[in-house]
Amino acid sequence: MNEVAPANTDRAHWHGTENGYTNRGCHCQPCRDAHAGYTREKRNQPINPALCPSLLNYLRRCRCDGCRELHNRTRRESDARARNKAAGR
């Protein structure tokens, strides 16, 4: 016997949401947009605001403005030291 899914499912309830993308595996454009908005919002929130800015938080994937700026500044200084060492200065 072939079972037919009921015509009125809960699709409208979760469709176009972060839950639809992550938990239900729907990758239509509305679900993708919801997931992109969610990840963009989460990316800009500090992981542990009491420790921000810190390089450890950056390594733990914190991308708040303070942690990102500290990482970039440290990286620029490290690169400059490496260039000076290679040049024999």
C-alpha positions, 0 to 999 in steps of 0.5 A, spaced: 500 500 500 502 506 498 501 511 503 500 518 501 502 524 505 497 529 508 496 535 503 496 540 509 503 539 512 507 543 517 511 545 511 509 553 512 511 553 519 518 552 518 519 553 511 524 559 510 527 559 517 533 557 520 530 551 523 528 549 516 535 550 513 539 547 519 534 541 522 530 539 516 535 540 510 531 545 506 536 549 501 531 553 497 532 560 497 528 562 503 531 557 507 538 559 505 536 567 506 534 565 513 540 561 514 545 567 512 542 572 516 542 568 522 550 566 521 551 573 519 548 576 526 552 570 530 558 572 527 558 579 529 556 577 537 562 576 541 563 569 544 565 571 551 564 579 551 568 579 558 574 576 555 574 581 548 578 583 545 583 577 545 586 572 540 584 566 544 577 568 543 579 570 535 581 563 535 575 560 538 571 563 532 569 570 535 569 575 530 567 581 533 570 588 531 575 588 537 577 581 536 578 581 529 582 588 529 586 585 535 588 579 530 589 583 524 594 588 528 598 582 531 598 579 524 601 585 521 606 586 526 608 579 526 609 579 518 613 586 519 618 582 524 618 576 519 620 581 513 625 584 517 628 578 519 628 575 512 631 582 510 637 581 515 635 588 519 
